[in-house]
Amino acid sequence: MGRVYEATCGRSFAAWYGLSMRLIDEWGLREIRREVLTQASGRTLDLGSGTGANLCLYAPEVDELVLTEPEVHMQRSLRRRLAAERRTDVELFQAPAEELPFTDSSFDCVVCTMVLCTIPLPATALTEAARVLKPDGKLLFLEHVRSEDPGFARLQDRWEKPWRFLTAGCHCNRDSLATIESSPFTVERLRRSQMPMAPLILKPLVYGSATLAAAWGSS
């Protein structure tokens, strides 16, 4: 199914995704992104950068920005954006979050925004994020998640398969917060909100920051 999707739908989905995220950002998500991303500093890794919605929101405290994006059509859109904005200060790698091509403890900050819903193995991706993060580094996250309301969560469950097919693998019912909490990270700051101008099944939103658990890497 992956090859069929890549050949027939990948290009159109990248364009559709870029447009829809711009609209959602304009309706209020950009300010939430900004609140999250202004906490980044030092050498920062942005996982699954998509079409580059985060690019203009990083503060000057980020002195080196590295992007990863595994999907070929998304990456092409991202490269075009980097060229149009003349962002020669940004590195871009075509790499899955589960297999990062970076050395241990090489980043001050790792960012994941609207990406844990789609990564095939999110727990593995977070373990990789912990590996490349410095001991005193931080994880910044902004994700749509499974609803805390059981009835609403059942609605997300019913829509999960068709939504995943239409959106290149996005799991609308994925409990990404629980995945973060059971990873090598300890959540230190957490806020809940609603995604503006989004399909109902994507409304529940969490964002915040986490640090490496004290026991991580001690063995």
mmCIF file of the C-alpha atoms, coordinates in Angstrom:
data_MODEL
# 
_entry.id   MODEL 
# 
loop_
_atom_site.group_PDB 
_atom_site.id 
_atom_site.type_symbol 
_atom_site.label_atom_id 
_atom_site.label_alt_id 
_atom_site.label_comp_id 
_atom_site.label_asym_id 
_atom_site.label_entity_id 
_atom_site.label_seq_id 
_atom_site.pdbx_PDB_ins_code 
_atom_site.Cartn_x 
_atom_site.Cartn_y 
_atom_site.Cartn_z 
_atom_site.occupancy 
_atom_site.B_iso_or_equiv 
_atom_site.pdbx_formal_charge 
_atom_site.auth_seq_id 
_atom_site.auth_comp_id 
_atom_site.auth_asym_id 
_atom_site.auth_atom_id 
_atom_site.pdbx_PDB_model_num 
ATOM 1   C CA . MET A 1 1   ? 0.000   0.000  0.000  1.00 0.00 ? 1   MET A CA 1 
ATOM 2   C CA . GLY A 1 2   ? 2.918   2.330  0.755  1.00 0.00 ? 2   GLY A CA 1 
ATOM 3   C CA . ARG A 1 3   ? 4.259   2.236  -2.815 1.00 0.00 ? 3   ARG A CA 1 
ATOM 4   C CA . VAL A 1 4   ? 0.802   2.674  -4.321 1.00 0.00 ? 4   VAL A CA 1 
ATOM 5   C CA . TYR A 1 5   ? 0.158   5.669  -2.081 1.00 0.00 ? 5   TYR A CA 1 
ATOM 6   C CA . GLU A 1 6   ? 3.577   7.148  -2.838 1.00 0.00 ? 6   GLU A CA 1 
ATOM 7   C CA . ALA A 1 7   ? 3.030   6.860  -6.590 1.00 0.00 ? 7   ALA A CA 1 
ATOM 8   C CA . THR A 1 8   ? -0.556  8.111  -6.753 1.00 0.00 ? 8   THR A CA 1 
ATOM 9   C CA . CYS A 1 9   ? -1.286  10.320 -3.756 1.00 0.00 ? 9   CYS A CA 1 
ATOM 10  C CA . GLY A 1 10  ? 1.956   11.463 -2.163 1.00 0.00 ? 10  GLY A CA 1 
ATOM 11  C CA . ARG A 1 11  ? 2.360   14.642 -4.202 1.00 0.00 ? 11  ARG A CA 1 
ATOM 12  C CA . SER A 1 12  ? -1.259  15.767 -3.840 1.00 0.00 ? 12  SER A CA 1 
ATOM 13  C CA . PHE A 1 13  ? -1.276  14.993 -0.114 1.00 0.00 ? 13  PHE A CA 1 
ATOM 14  C CA . ALA A 1 14  ? 1.850   17.104 0.459  1.00 0.00 ? 14  ALA A CA 1 
ATOM 15  C CA . ALA A 1 15  ? 0.133   20.049 -1.279 1.00 0.00 ? 15  ALA A CA 1 
ATOM 16  C CA . TRP A 1 16  ? -3.151  19.484 0.590  1.00 0.00 ? 16  TRP A CA 1 
ATOM 17  C CA . TYR A 1 17  ? -1.383  19.130 3.909  1.00 0.00 ? 17  TYR A CA 1 
ATOM 18  C CA . GLY A 1 18  ? 0.596   22.325 3.412  1.00 0.00 ? 18  GLY A CA 1 
ATOM 19  C CA . LEU A 1 19  ? -2.550  24.307 2.564  1.00 0.00 ? 19  LEU A CA 1 
ATOM 20  C CA . SER A 1 20  ? -4.648  22.899 5.402  1.00 0.00 ? 20  SER A CA 1 
ATOM 21  C CA . MET A 1 21  ? -1.935  23.501 7.994  1.00 0.00 ? 21  MET A CA 1 
ATOM 22  C CA . ARG A 1 22  ? -1.518  27.109 6.812  1.00 0.00 ? 22  ARG A CA 1 
ATOM 23  C CA . LEU A 1 23  ? -5.251  27.679 7.339  1.00 0.00 ? 23  LEU A CA 1 
ATOM 24  C CA . ILE A 1 24  ? -5.221  26.039 10.779 1.00 0.00 ? 24  ILE A CA 1 
ATOM 25  C CA . ASP A 1 25  ? -2.142  28.063 11.735 1.00 0.00 ? 25  ASP A CA 1 
ATOM 26  C CA . GLU A 1 26  ? -3.837  31.284 10.649 1.00 0.00 ? 26  GLU A CA 1 
ATOM 27  C CA . TRP A 1 27  ? -6.854  30.432 12.817 1.00 0.00 ? 27  TRP A CA 1 
ATOM 28  C CA . GLY A 1 28  ? -4.750  30.216 15.959 1.00 0.00 ? 28  GLY A CA 1 
ATOM 29  C CA . LEU A 1 29  ? -2.442  27.214 15.921 1.00 0.00 ? 29  LEU A CA 1 
ATOM 30  C CA . ARG A 1 30  ? 0.553   29.364 14.959 1.00 0.00 ? 30  ARG A CA 1 
ATOM 31  C CA . GLU A 1 31  ? 0.445   31.152 18.300 1.00 0.00 ? 31  GLU A CA 1 
ATOM 32  C CA . ILE A 1 32  ? 0.508   27.830 20.132 1.00 0.00 ? 32  ILE A CA 1 
ATOM 33  C CA . ARG A 1 33  ? 3.418   26.732 17.961 1.00 0.00 ? 33  ARG A CA 1 
ATOM 34  C CA . ARG A 1 34  ? 5.198   29.976 18.807 1.00 0.00 ? 34  ARG A CA 1 
ATOM 35  C CA . GLU A 1 35  ? 4.641   29.450 22.541 1.00 0.00 ? 35  GLU A CA 1 
ATOM 36  C CA . VAL A 1 36  ? 6.243   26.013 22.267 1.00 0.00 ? 36  VAL A CA 1 
ATOM 37  C CA . LEU A 1 37  ? 9.084   26.837 19.878 1.00 0.00 ? 37  LEU A CA 1 
ATOM 38  C CA . THR A 1 38  ? 10.325  29.966 21.627 1.00 0.00 ? 38  THR A CA 1 
ATOM 39  C CA . GLN A 1 39  ? 11.568  27.628 24.365 1.00 0.00 ? 39  GLN A CA 1 
ATOM 40  C CA . ALA A 1 40  ? 14.065  26.040 21.963 1.00 0.00 ? 40  ALA A CA 1 
ATOM 41  C CA . SER A 1 41  ? 17.726  26.997 22.142 1.00 0.00 ? 41  SER A CA 1 
ATOM 42  C CA . GLY A 1 42  ? 21.146  25.801 21.070 1.00 0.00 ? 42  GLY A CA 1 
ATOM 43  C CA . ARG A 1 43  ? 21.432  23.011 18.503 1.00 0.00 ? 43  ARG A CA 1 
ATOM 44  C CA . THR A 1 44  ? 17.822  22.017 17.782 1.00 0.00 ? 44  THR A CA 1 
ATOM 45  C CA . LEU A 1 45  ? 16.386  19.025 15.931 1.00 0.00 ? 45  LEU A CA 1 
ATOM 46  C CA . ASP A 1 46  ? 12.909  19.358 14.382 1.00 0.00 ? 46  ASP A CA 1 
ATOM 47  C CA . LEU A 1 47  ? 11.443  15.891 13.728 1.00 0.00 ? 47  LEU A CA 1 
ATOM 48  C CA . GLY A 1 48  ? 9.113   15.299 10.774 1.00 0.00 ? 48  GLY A CA 1 
ATOM 49  C CA . SER A 1 49  ? 9.237   18.900 9.621  1.00 0.00 ? 49  SER A CA 1 
ATOM 50  C CA . GLY A 1 50  ? 6.556   18.446 6.946  1.00 0.00 ? 50  GLY A CA 1 
ATOM 51  C CA . THR A 1 51  ? 6.267   21.569 4.803  1.00 0.00 ? 51  THR A CA 1 
ATOM 52  C CA . GLY A 1 52  ? 8.100   23.803 7.284  1.00 0.00 ? 52  GLY A CA 1 
ATOM 53  C CA . ALA A 1 53  ? 5.376   25.416 9.423  1.00 0.00 ? 53  ALA A CA 1 
ATOM 54  C CA . ASN A 1 54  ? 7.800   25.776 12.328 1.00 0.00 ? 54  ASN A CA 1 
ATOM 55  C CA . LEU A 1 55  ? 10.601  27.486 10.412 1.00 0.00 ? 55  LEU A CA 1 
ATOM 56  C CA . CYS A 1 56  ? 9.814   31.139 11.049 1.00 0.00 ? 56  CYS A CA 1 
ATOM 57  C CA . LEU A 1 57  ? 8.889   30.655 14.709 1.00 0.00 ? 57  LEU A CA 1 
ATOM 58  C CA . TYR A 1 58  ? 12.204  29.706 16.271 1.00 0.00 ? 58  TYR A CA 1 
ATOM 59  C CA . ALA A 1 59  ? 13.867  32.303 18.476 1.00 0.00 ? 59  ALA A CA 1 
ATOM 60  C CA . PRO A 1 60  ? 17.424  33.625 17.945 1.00 0.00 ? 60  PRO A CA 1 
ATOM 61  C CA . GLU A 1 61  ? 18.514  31.393 20.832 1.00 0.00 ? 61  GLU A CA 1 
ATOM 62  C CA . VAL A 1 62  ? 18.488  28.510 18.321 1.00 0.00 ? 62  VAL A CA 1 
ATOM 63  C CA . ASP A 1 63  ? 21.976  28.751 16.883 1.00 0.00 ? 63  ASP A CA 1 
ATOM 64  C CA . GLU A 1 64  ? 21.755  25.622 14.695 1.00 0.00 ? 64  GLU A CA 1 
ATOM 65  C CA . LEU A 1 65  ? 18.570  24.104 13.240 1.00 0.00 ? 65  LEU A CA 1 
ATOM 66  C CA . VAL A 1 66  ? 18.398  20.584 11.814 1.00 0.00 ? 66  VAL A CA 1 
ATOM 67  C CA . LEU A 1 67  ? 15.268  19.210 10.132 1.00 0.00 ? 67  LEU A CA 1 
ATOM 68  C CA . THR A 1 68  ? 14.273  15.637 9.339  1.00 0.00 ? 68  THR A CA 1 
ATOM 69  C CA . GLU A 1 69  ? 11.503  14.573 6.960  1.00 0.00 ? 69  GLU A CA 1 
ATOM 70  C CA . PRO A 1 70  ? 11.203  11.001 5.639  1.00 0.00 ? 70  PRO A CA 1 
ATOM 71  C CA . GLU A 1 71  ? 8.442   11.490 3.052  1.00 0.00 ? 71  GLU A CA 1 
ATOM 72  C CA . VAL A 1 72  ? 9.892   12.389 -0.352 1.00 0.00 ? 72  VAL A CA 1 
ATOM 73  C CA . HIS A 1 73  ? 7.137   14.774 -1.529 1.00 0.00 ? 73  HIS A CA 1 
ATOM 74  C CA . MET A 1 74  ? 7.041   16.586 1.810  1.00 0.00 ? 74  MET A CA 1 
ATOM 75  C CA . GLN A 1 75  ? 10.791  16.941 1.630  1.00 0.00 ? 75  GLN A CA 1 
ATOM 76  C CA . ARG A 1 76  ? 10.615  18.431 -1.862 1.00 0.00 ? 76  ARG A CA 1 
ATOM 77  C CA . SER A 1 77  ? 8.099   21.014 -0.647 1.00 0.00 ? 77  SER A CA 1 
ATOM 78  C CA . LEU A 1 78  ? 10.326  21.754 2.301  1.00 0.00 ? 78  LEU A CA 1 
ATOM 79  C CA . ARG A 1 79  ? 13.411  22.183 0.111  1.00 0.00 ? 79  ARG A CA 1 
ATOM 80  C CA . ARG A 1 80  ? 11.512  24.595 -2.124 1.00 0.00 ? 80  ARG A CA 1 
ATOM 81  C CA . ARG A 1 81  ? 10.485  26.609 0.919  1.00 0.00 ? 81  ARG A CA 1 
ATOM 82  C CA . LEU A 1 82  ? 14.035  26.718 2.248  1.00 0.00 ? 82  LEU A CA 1 
ATOM 83  C CA . ALA A 1 83  ? 15.270  27.892 -1.157 1.00 0.00 ? 83  ALA A CA 1 
ATOM 84  C CA . ALA A 1 84  ? 12.541  30.545 -1.480 1.00 0.00 ? 84  ALA A CA 1 
ATOM 85  C CA . GLU A 1 85  ? 13.346  31.879 1.987  1.00 0.00 ? 85  GLU A CA 1 
ATOM 86  C CA . ARG A 1 86  ? 17.097  31.568 1.353  1.00 0.00 ? 86  ARG A CA 1 
ATOM 87  C CA . ARG A 1 87  ? 17.517  29.548 4.552  1.00 0.00 ? 87  ARG A CA 1 
ATOM 88  C CA . THR A 1 88  ? 21.073  28.396 4.047  1.00 0.00 ? 88  THR A CA 1 
ATOM 89  C CA . ASP A 1 89  ? 21.453  28.169 7.834  1.00 0.00 ? 89  ASP A CA 1 
ATOM 90  C CA . VAL A 1 90  ? 19.236  25.052 8.057  1.00 0.00 ? 90  VAL A CA 1 
ATOM 91  C CA . GLU A 1 91  ? 20.253  21.409 7.493  1.00 0.00 ? 91  GLU A CA 1 
ATOM 92  C CA . LEU A 1 92  ? 17.688  18.955 6.110  1.00 0.00 ? 92  LEU A CA 1 
ATOM 93  C CA . PHE A 1 93  ? 17.930  15.161 6.294  1.00 0.00 ? 93  PHE A CA 1 
ATOM 94  C CA . GLN A 1 94  ? 15.616  12.586 4.733  1.00 0.00 ? 94  GLN A CA 1 
ATOM 95  C CA . ALA A 1 95  ? 15.433  10.255 7.720  1.00 0.00 ? 95  ALA A CA 1 
ATOM 96  C CA . PRO A 1 96  ? 12.739  8.482  9.736  1.00 0.00 ? 96  PRO A CA 1 
ATOM 97  C CA . ALA A 1 97  ? 12.424  9.495  13.387 1.00 0.00 ? 97  ALA A CA 1 
ATOM 98  C CA . GLU A 1 98  ? 13.040  5.872  14.399 1.00 0.00 ? 98  GLU A CA 1 
ATOM 99  C CA . GLU A 1 99  ? 16.517  5.877  12.799 1.00 0.00 ? 99  GLU A CA 1 
ATOM 100 C CA . LEU A 1 100 ? 18.157  9.253  13.298 1.00 0.00 ? 100 LEU A CA 1 
ATOM 101 C CA . PRO A 1 101 ? 21.543  9.669  11.582 1.00 0.00 ? 101 PRO A CA 1 
ATOM 102 C CA . PHE A 1 102 ? 23.071  11.642 14.454 1.00 0.00 ? 102 PHE A CA 1 
ATOM 103 C CA . THR A 1 103 ? 25.525  10.873 17.223 1.00 0.00 ? 103 THR A CA 1 
ATOM 104 C CA . ASP A 1 104 ? 24.550  10.420 20.857 1.00 0.00 ? 104 ASP A CA 1 
ATOM 105 C CA . SER A 1 105 ? 24.018  13.538 22.987 1.00 0.00 ? 105 SER A CA 1 
ATOM 106 C CA . SER A 1 106 ? 24.441  15.905 20.041 1.00 0.00 ? 106 SER A CA 1 
ATOM 107 C CA . PHE A 1 107 ? 21.388  18.199 20.436 1.00 0.00 ? 107 PHE A CA 1 
ATOM 108 C CA . ASP A 1 108 ? 20.269  20.687 23.064 1.00 0.00 ? 108 ASP A CA 1 
ATOM 109 C CA . CYS A 1 109 ? 16.617  20.440 22.043 1.00 0.00 ? 109 CYS A CA 1 
ATOM 110 C CA . VAL A 1 110 ? 14.365  18.046 20.099 1.00 0.00 ? 110 VAL A CA 1 
ATOM 111 C CA . VAL A 1 111 ? 11.021  19.249 18.740 1.00 0.00 ? 111 VAL A CA 1 
ATOM 112 C CA . CYS A 1 112 ? 8.028   17.191 17.625 1.00 0.00 ? 112 CYS A CA 1 
ATOM 113 C CA . THR A 1 113 ? 4.928   19.027 16.407 1.00 0.00 ? 113 THR A CA 1 
ATOM 114 C CA . MET A 1 114 ? 2.029   17.143 14.815 1.00 0.00 ? 114 MET A CA 1 
ATOM 115 C CA . VAL A 1 115 ? 4.257   14.172 14.077 1.00 0.00 ? 115 VAL A CA 1 
ATOM 116 C CA . LEU A 1 116 ? 3.798   11.470 16.733 1.00 0.00 ? 116 LEU A CA 1 
ATOM 117 C CA . CYS A 1 117 ? 0.373   10.738 15.236 1.00 0.00 ? 117 CYS A CA 1 
ATOM 118 C CA . THR A 1 118 ? 1.980   9.539  12.005 1.00 0.00 ? 118 THR A CA 1 
ATOM 119 C CA . ILE A 1 119 ? 5.318   7.975  12.963 1.00 0.00 ? 119 ILE A CA 1 
ATOM 120 C CA . PRO A 1 120 ? 4.929   4.178  12.592 1.00 0.00 ? 120 PRO A CA 1 
ATOM 121 C CA . LEU A 1 121 ? 6.801   3.460  15.849 1.00 0.00 ? 121 LEU A CA 1 
ATOM 122 C CA . PRO A 1 122 ? 6.427   6.531  18.090 1.00 0.00 ? 122 PRO A CA 1 
ATOM 123 C CA . ALA A 1 123 ? 7.937   4.871  21.174 1.00 0.00 ? 123 ALA A CA 1 
ATOM 124 C CA . THR A 1 124 ? 11.062  3.995  19.176 1.00 0.00 ? 124 THR A CA 1 
ATOM 125 C CA . ALA A 1 125 ? 11.206  7.547  17.833 1.00 0.00 ? 125 ALA A CA 1 
ATOM 126 C CA . LEU A 1 126 ? 11.144  8.974  21.357 1.00 0.00 ? 126 LEU A CA 1 
ATOM 127 C CA . THR A 1 127 ? 13.914  6.602  22.423 1.00 0.00 ? 127 THR A CA 1 
ATOM 128 C CA . GLU A 1 128 ? 15.947  7.879  19.477 1.00 0.00 ? 128 GLU A CA 1 
ATOM 129 C CA . ALA A 1 129 ? 15.165  11.462 20.476 1.00 0.00 ? 129 ALA A CA 1 
ATOM 130 C CA . ALA A 1 130 ? 16.435  10.684 23.974 1.00 0.00 ? 130 ALA A CA 1 
ATOM 131 C CA . ARG A 1 131 ? 19.595  9.154  22.519 1.00 0.00 ? 131 ARG A CA 1 
ATOM 132 C CA . VAL A 1 132 ? 20.554  12.217 20.481 1.00 0.00 ? 132 VAL A CA 1 
ATOM 133 C CA . LEU A 1 133 ? 19.592  14.687 23.218 1.00 0.00 ? 133 LEU A CA 1 
ATOM 134 C CA . LYS A 1 134 ? 22.158  15.984 25.687 1.00 0.00 ? 134 LYS A CA 1 
ATOM 135 C CA . PRO A 1 135 ? 21.549  14.981 29.337 1.00 0.00 ? 135 PRO A CA 1 
ATOM 136 C CA . ASP A 1 136 ? 20.397  18.498 30.203 1.00 0.00 ? 136 ASP A CA 1 
ATOM 137 C CA . GLY A 1 137 ? 18.432  18.956 26.969 1.00 0.00 ? 137 GLY A CA 1 
ATOM 138 C CA . LYS A 1 138 ? 14.677  19.117 26.496 1.00 0.00 ? 138 LYS A CA 1 
ATOM 139 C CA . LEU A 1 139 ? 11.912  17.762 24.321 1.00 0.00 ? 139 LEU A CA 1 
ATOM 140 C CA . LEU A 1 140 ? 9.273   20.215 23.103 1.00 0.00 ? 140 LEU A CA 1 
ATOM 141 C CA . PHE A 1 141 ? 5.992   18.777 21.849 1.00 0.00 ? 141 PHE A CA 1 
ATOM 142 C CA . LEU A 1 142 ? 2.701   19.851 20.294 1.00 0.00 ? 142 LEU A CA 1 
ATOM 143 C CA . GLU A 1 143 ? 0.390   16.983 19.331 1.00 0.00 ? 143 GLU A CA 1 
ATOM 144 C CA . HIS A 1 144 ? -3.253  16.186 18.728 1.00 0.00 ? 144 HIS A CA 1 
ATOM 145 C CA . VAL A 1 145 ? -4.212  13.260 20.957 1.00 0.00 ? 145 VAL A CA 1 
ATOM 146 C CA . ARG A 1 146 ? -6.843  10.754 21.990 1.00 0.00 ? 146 ARG A CA 1 
ATOM 147 C CA . SER A 1 147 ? -9.672  12.442 23.864 1.00 0.00 ? 147 SER A CA 1 
ATOM 148 C CA . GLU A 1 148 ? -10.007 12.073 27.622 1.00 0.00 ? 148 GLU A CA 1 
ATOM 149 C CA . ASP A 1 149 ? -13.763 11.721 27.090 1.00 0.00 ? 149 ASP A CA 1 
ATOM 150 C CA . PRO A 1 150 ? -14.606 8.013  26.506 1.00 0.00 ? 150 PRO A CA 1 
ATOM 151 C CA . GLY A 1 151 ? -17.463 8.772  24.131 1.00 0.00 ? 151 GLY A CA 1 
ATOM 152 C CA . PHE A 1 152 ? -15.371 11.120 22.023 1.00 0.00 ? 152 PHE A CA 1 
ATOM 153 C CA . ALA A 1 153 ? -12.496 8.613  22.037 1.00 0.00 ? 153 ALA A CA 1 
ATOM 154 C CA . ARG A 1 154 ? -14.847 5.973  20.611 1.00 0.00 ? 154 ARG A CA 1 
ATOM 155 C CA . LEU A 1 155 ? -15.705 8.382  17.797 1.00 0.00 ? 155 LEU A CA 1 
ATOM 156 C CA . GLN A 1 156 ? -11.986 8.749  17.088 1.00 0.00 ? 156 GLN A CA 1 
ATOM 157 C CA . ASP A 1 157 ? -11.662 4.954  17.072 1.00 0.00 ? 157 ASP A CA 1 
ATOM 158 C CA . ARG A 1 158 ? -14.447 4.623  14.482 1.00 0.00 ? 158 ARG A CA 1 
ATOM 159 C CA . TRP A 1 159 ? -12.796 7.178  12.201 1.00 0.00 ? 159 TRP A CA 1 
ATOM 160 C CA . GLU A 1 160 ? -9.215  6.002  12.665 1.00 0.00 ? 160 GLU A CA 1 
ATOM 161 C CA . LYS A 1 161 ? -8.947  3.664  9.640  1.00 0.00 ? 161 LYS A CA 1 
ATOM 162 C CA . PRO A 1 162 ? -10.560 5.905  6.997  1.00 0.00 ? 162 PRO A CA 1 
ATOM 163 C CA . TRP A 1 163 ? -8.748  8.962  8.351  1.00 0.00 ? 163 TRP A CA 1 
ATOM 164 C CA . ARG A 1 164 ? -5.413  7.123  8.325  1.00 0.00 ? 164 ARG A CA 1 
ATOM 165 C CA . PHE A 1 165 ? -5.976  6.132  4.679  1.00 0.00 ? 165 PHE A CA 1 
ATOM 166 C CA . LEU A 1 166 ? -6.838  9.687  3.622  1.00 0.00 ? 166 LEU A CA 1 
ATOM 167 C CA . THR A 1 167 ? -3.963  11.340 5.485  1.00 0.00 ? 167 THR A CA 1 
ATOM 168 C CA . ALA A 1 168 ? -0.902  9.173  4.824  1.00 0.00 ? 168 ALA A CA 1 
ATOM 169 C CA . GLY A 1 169 ? -0.963  7.364  8.133  1.00 0.00 ? 169 GLY A CA 1 
ATOM 170 C CA . CYS A 1 170 ? -2.254  9.867  10.700 1.00 0.00 ? 170 CYS A CA 1 
ATOM 171 C CA . HIS A 1 171 ? -3.808  8.047  13.684 1.00 0.00 ? 171 HIS A CA 1 
ATOM 172 C CA . CYS A 1 172 ? -6.507  10.373 15.011 1.00 0.00 ? 172 CYS A CA 1 
ATOM 173 C CA . ASN A 1 173 ? -6.997  8.231  18.137 1.00 0.00 ? 173 ASN A CA 1 
ATOM 174 C CA . ARG A 1 174 ? -3.366  7.827  19.152 1.00 0.00 ? 174 ARG A CA 1 
ATOM 175 C CA . ASP A 1 175 ? -2.605  8.607  22.808 1.00 0.00 ? 175 ASP A CA 1 
ATOM 176 C CA . SER A 1 176 ? 0.668   10.414 22.133 1.00 0.00 ? 176 SER A CA 1 
ATOM 177 C CA . LEU A 1 177 ? 0.802   11.943 25.608 1.00 0.00 ? 177 LEU A CA 1 
ATOM 178 C CA . ALA A 1 178 ? 0.800   8.474  27.172 1.00 0.00 ? 178 ALA A CA 1 
ATOM 179 C CA . THR A 1 179 ? 3.579   7.484  24.761 1.00 0.00 ? 179 THR A CA 1 
ATOM 180 C CA . ILE A 1 180 ? 5.676   10.444 25.894 1.00 0.00 ? 180 ILE A CA 1 
ATOM 181 C CA . GLU A 1 181 ? 4.972   9.705  29.546 1.00 0.00 ? 181 GLU A CA 1 
ATOM 182 C CA . SER A 1 182 ? 6.090   6.082  29.144 1.00 0.00 ? 182 SER A CA 1 
ATOM 183 C CA . SER A 1 183 ? 9.231   7.062  27.211 1.00 0.00 ? 183 SER A CA 1 
ATOM 184 C CA . PRO A 1 184 ? 12.672  8.044  28.584 1.00 0.00 ? 184 PRO A CA 1 
ATOM 185 C CA . PHE A 1 185 ? 11.246  11.539 29.161 1.00 0.00 ? 185 PHE A CA 1 
ATOM 186 C CA . THR A 1 186 ? 9.624   13.158 32.179 1.00 0.00 ? 186 THR A CA 1 
ATOM 187 C CA . VAL A 1 187 ? 6.933   15.709 31.301 1.00 0.00 ? 187 VAL A CA 1 
ATOM 188 C CA . GLU A 1 188 ? 7.656   18.936 33.161 1.00 0.00 ? 188 GLU A CA 1 
ATOM 189 C CA . ARG A 1 189 ? 5.189   21.308 31.543 1.00 0.00 ? 189 ARG A CA 1 
ATOM 190 C CA . LEU A 1 190 ? 1.837   20.340 30.043 1.00 0.00 ? 190 LEU A CA 1 
ATOM 191 C CA . ARG A 1 191 ? -1.083  22.291 28.684 1.00 0.00 ? 191 ARG A CA 1 
ATOM 192 C CA . ARG A 1 192 ? -4.276  21.087 27.009 1.00 0.00 ? 192 ARG A CA 1 
ATOM 193 C CA . SER A 1 193 ? -6.141  22.969 24.326 1.00 0.00 ? 193 SER A CA 1 
ATOM 194 C CA . GLN A 1 194 ? -8.245  22.529 21.188 1.00 0.00 ? 194 GLN A CA 1 
ATOM 195 C CA . MET A 1 195 ? -6.918  22.652 17.644 1.00 0.00 ? 195 MET A CA 1 
ATOM 196 C CA . PRO A 1 196 ? -8.628  25.551 15.855 1.00 0.00 ? 196 PRO A CA 1 
ATOM 197 C CA . MET A 1 197 ? -10.449 24.994 12.550 1.00 0.00 ? 197 MET A CA 1 
ATOM 198 C CA . ALA A 1 198 ? -9.666  21.276 12.505 1.00 0.00 ? 198 ALA A CA 1 
ATOM 199 C CA . PRO A 1 199 ? -11.814 18.177 12.006 1.00 0.00 ? 199 PRO A CA 1 
ATOM 200 C CA . LEU A 1 200 ? -13.581 17.234 15.220 1.00 0.00 ? 200 LEU A CA 1 
ATOM 201 C CA . ILE A 1 201 ? -11.558 14.043 15.658 1.00 0.00 ? 201 ILE A CA 1 
ATOM 202 C CA . LEU A 1 202 ? -8.341  16.109 15.756 1.00 0.00 ? 202 LEU A CA 1 
ATOM 203 C CA . LYS A 1 203 ? -9.488  18.732 18.251 1.00 0.00 ? 203 LYS A CA 1 
ATOM 204 C CA . PRO A 1 204 ? -7.884  17.481 21.510 1.00 0.00 ? 204 PRO A CA 1 
ATOM 205 C CA . LEU A 1 205 ? -4.436  19.048 21.730 1.00 0.00 ? 205 LEU A CA 1 
ATOM 206 C CA . VAL A 1 206 ? -1.546  18.837 24.183 1.00 0.00 ? 206 VAL A CA 1 
ATOM 207 C CA . TYR A 1 207 ? 1.694   20.782 24.267 1.00 0.00 ? 207 TYR A CA 1 
ATOM 208 C CA . GLY A 1 208 ? 4.586   21.328 26.612 1.00 0.00 ? 208 GLY A CA 1 
ATOM 209 C CA . SER A 1 209 ? 8.103   20.238 27.430 1.00 0.00 ? 209 SER A CA 1 
ATOM 210 C CA . ALA A 1 210 ? 9.892   17.235 28.893 1.00 0.00 ? 210 ALA A CA 1 
ATOM 211 C CA . THR A 1 211 ? 13.373  16.381 30.078 1.00 0.00 ? 211 THR A CA 1 
ATOM 212 C CA . LEU A 1 212 ? 15.273  13.138 30.205 1.00 0.00 ? 212 LEU A CA 1 
ATOM 213 C CA . ALA A 1 213 ? 14.374  10.944 33.174 1.00 0.00 ? 213 ALA A CA 1 
ATOM 214 C CA . ALA A 1 214 ? 17.099  10.833 35.807 1.00 0.00 ? 214 ALA A CA 1 
ATOM 215 C CA . ALA A 1 215 ? 17.660  7.095  35.266 1.00 0.00 ? 215 ALA A CA 1 
ATOM 216 C CA . TRP A 1 216 ? 18.030  7.418  31.476 1.00 0.00 ? 216 TRP A CA 1 
ATOM 217 C CA . GLY A 1 217 ? 21.469  6.305  30.330 1.00 0.00 ? 217 GLY A CA 1 
ATOM 218 C CA . SER A 1 218 ? 22.724  5.653  33.861 1.00 0.00 ? 218 SER A CA 1 
ATOM 219 C CA . SER A 1 219 ? 23.166  1.948  33.199 1.00 0.00 ? 219 SER A CA 1 
# 
